[in-house]
Amino acid sequence: MYRASYWKSEDEAVRCELCPQLCLIHPDKVGLCLVRKNQDGELLAINYGRISSKTLDPIEKKPLYNFHPGSYILSIGSVGCNLGCPFCQNFQIAHPKDFSLSESPETIVEAATVFLDIADLVKEAKDTKPYGNIGVAYTYNEPFMSYEYVFDACKAVKEEGLFNVLVTNGYITPKPLRQLLPLIDAMNIDLKGFTDEVYRQLEGHITPVKRTIMTAAESCHVEVTNLLVPGLNDSPKQIEAMVEWLAEINSEIPLHFSRYFPARRYEAAPTPIETLKMAEKIAKSKLKNVYLGNI
């Protein structure tokens, strides 16, 4: 375990200030994310260096279509997430507690991961350059929940002249975001809908995500993904509002509409292709780069 960043003491509890959940974590308890624990009055990151997934992916799989297309990127993920999406497409690692309700967070994390030293990560990133690798992507679960490890890894990766990529839900507070952004070359940010009503069903709010997109777009290459979930965020009115807002930031921001499939606790049928085509038509009236995924 590793001493976490961005928290303050409140009597015996600690207030985590990494993300907008602002969890008040009592002794020996963890936050909503599962991986930040109050131990003896200090906030610890129990997933520091713990990796659940690692592979060399095409950059387009992130998805990043307009950032060094045709290249590959070494992609790693850990465990934990700070939203509660009932349709989570990677719930096995984002919400591993779903499978181990009686186990301690430390046991859950250890069972789902292996330790990866940053020096070994950087070596593998360099060794895979002949295969088209351009850097490291922090992805699969929510990378901000591994903030301390991601920050340390990004520094080491950047020192080797390689790129850092985040694939994230964008649910982060401003100060840690701004500290990390100088090390980040590209982000794909998941905009899960365009109303607070949608985000309340995911145990969050939309404003922090919009702020992250606007802030990141000033600093690095940004692409946005919208998973179209039937009955939740697929109305033409909501799609039109989202597209118009993105166009006001920059009409060249790529927007990916991704097809949902039943997962975790959500059993609606997969997104109809017609819905994706409708969203694509709306988006192309305002945005220059629109893509469909998971078809």
N, C-alpha and C positions, 0 to 999 in steps of 0.2 A: 504493500500500500504506500501511497505517496501523498504528501501534504497538498491539499487542493488550493487553488487560487479563488479569489472572489467570494468571500464570506465574512461574516462578522458574528461575534458572540452576542447572545441574548439570554442572559442568566446561564442556565445549564444547557440550553439549546443553542444551535447555530443557525443563522439565516444564510442560505446559499444565495449568492447574487450573480451566479453565472448566467442563468436564463430567466425569462420573465415569470416562471413558476414561483420564484422566490420562496422556495420551500423552507419552512421552519422545521428543522430536524432535531429531534430530541435525542438524548444519549442512547447510543447503540442502535439507532435507527438510520434508515437511508431515505433519500428523497424519492420523488416520483420516478426518477430515472433509474433507480436501483443501485447505482454505482458510486454515489457520493454519501459517505457515512460520517456521522458524529461519533468520534471515539475520544473519550476523555476530554471533551470540550474543543477538539480540533476537527475540522472537516478534512476527510481523507478521500482520495480518489482510489477506490479499490480495484479499478480496472486499468491502472496505469501499466502500459506495455502489454496488456493482455489482448491477444489477437484471435478472433474467431474465424477469419476468412482472409485468404491471400491468393491472388492470381494475377496474371498478366492479361489485361483486358484491352480490346480495341477502345480508343478514346471515345468512339461513337456510342459505346455501351453505357457511358456515364449518365445521361447522354450529353456529350459535347460534340456538336456537329461542325462548329465554326472555329474550333481551337485545335490547330495542328491536325486537320483531318488525315486519316490514313495511318496515324501513329498508334502506338500502344502505351499503356501506362500501368505500372505496378500498383495494384489496388488492394488495400487492406481495410478490414473492419474489426470492430470490437463487439461489445454488447451494451445494451441500454439505449433508452430514448426518453425524451422529455415531453412527448405528446402521447396521447392514448388512442390513436386511430383504430377503430374497430375493424377496419378493412386492411390493416397493415400487410403489405406484400412481402415483408421480410421479418415477420413477427417472431420467427424462431430465434433470431439473435437480438432483435430490438426489444423483445419482451420475453426473455427466457423464463421469467418467473411464472408464465402461463403453464409451464410444464413441471415446476418444482415448488409448489406452494408451501411445502413444509420445510424446505431447505433454507439455510441462511444465505444472504446475498453473496458472501464470500465463496461459499460452496458452489452456488449457481455459476458465478463468474469463472471460477477455477475449472469447473467441469466443462464449460463451453469454450474455453480458450487455451492458448499456449502463450508463453512469454516470448516476445520478440524484442531483442535489444536494438536500440536505434542504430548502433554501428553495423549490425547485421542487416538491418533494413536498408541502410544506405549502400552497403556493399552489394546487395542483391539488385538494387535499382541501377547501380553502375554496371554490374555484370550483365544485365539484360539490355543495355543500350544497343548492342549489335543486333538484337531482335526487334528494334524499333522503339524501345522504351524511352520516354521523355521525362519520366519523373515518378512521383507517388501520388495516388489519389486516396483520400480518406473517405470511406464510403460504406455501403451496405447497411450499417446501423446509423445512428445519428453521431457524426464525428465530434460535434461540440461536447458530447458527454465524455469524450476522452481529451478534453481541452489541454491539459498539461502535457500529455504525451504528444498530442498533435503539434502543439507549439514547439516542443523540444525537437521533434522529428523534422518539422518544417525548417527550422534553423539549420539543421545538419544537411538536409537535402538541398537547400538553397546555396549553402557554401560549396556544394559540388557542381553548381551550375545547372541543376535539374529543376523541373517545374513541380509546384505543389498545387493540387486540385482538391477542392472540397465539394462533396455531394451532400447537401444538407437540407433540413426543413427550415433553416433560417431563424429558428426560435432561440435567439441569443440576446443578451443585453448589450447596450452600445459600447461600454468600455472594453470588455474582452474582445468584442468584434474588431474594434479599431486597433487593439494591440496586435491581433493576429494578421490583419489584412495586408500589411506590408510584405508578409512572407507568402501570400497567396497569389497565384497567377491566374487561376480560373475557378469559377464556382458554378455548379448547377444547383439552383434553389427551387425547392418544391413548394409551389403555391397551391395549397390544397383546396382552395375555393376562394370566393371573393366577398364573403360576408362573415360577420362575427357569429351569426347563427351556425354556419358550417363549423367554424373553429371551436365553438362551445361544445359541439359534439365530439371534438377531438381533445377536450380538456385544455384549450388554449384560447388565444385571441389573435385576430389578424394583424393588428397594428404593428407588433414587433417584426413580423415577417415582411410587411411592406417596407418598414424602415431598413431592414437588412438588405433588401433588394436595391433600394435607392442608394444606400451607403456603399455597398459593394460595387455597384455599377460605376461609381466615381473612381474606383481603385483598381479593378481587375476586369478580366473578361467574364461576363455573366450570361448564362442561359437559364431559362425558367422552364420547369416541368409542371404540368397540371394533370393529375390522374383524374380522369373523368369517371365519377362513380354515379351510377344510375340512381336518380331520386335524391341525390345529395347536392351536387354542384354542377349539374349538366343542363340547366335551363339556359335558353338563348340569352335571356336578360342578364344573368350572372356572367356568362362568357363575354358578352359585349362590354360589360363594365370593366372586367379584368383586362381585356384587350385594349380598351381605350386608355386605361391607366398606364399600362406598359408602354403604349405608343407615346404618351406624354413624357415618359422618362427618356426613351430612345426607341424609335421605330425599328432599329436594327437589332434589338435584343431578340435572340432566337427563342421561340416558344414551342415547347414539345407537348402535344396532347397525348397522354399515355392511356392505353386501354386497361381498365380494371378487370381483375378476375377474383372470384370469391376467395376470401382468406380470413384467417383469424375468426372473428365473430360476425362477419358480414356475409350474408348468403344470397344477395341479389345476383341475378344472372350477369354474365360479362357485359361490358359496355357494347351496345350495338354499333356496328361499323357505321351505320347511318348517323349516329350521334357524333362520332369522330369527324366524319365528313362535314357535318353541319358546323362544328366548332372550327374546323379548318377554313371553311368559307368565310365565317365571321372574322377570324383572325387575319386572313390575307387581305381584308379590306383596309387594315390599319398597319400591319406588321410585314416586314420584308422577308423574314425567315421563319417559316412555320412548318412543323414536322409532326408526323403521326408515328406512334410507337406501340409495341406489343401487339401488332395486328397479326 
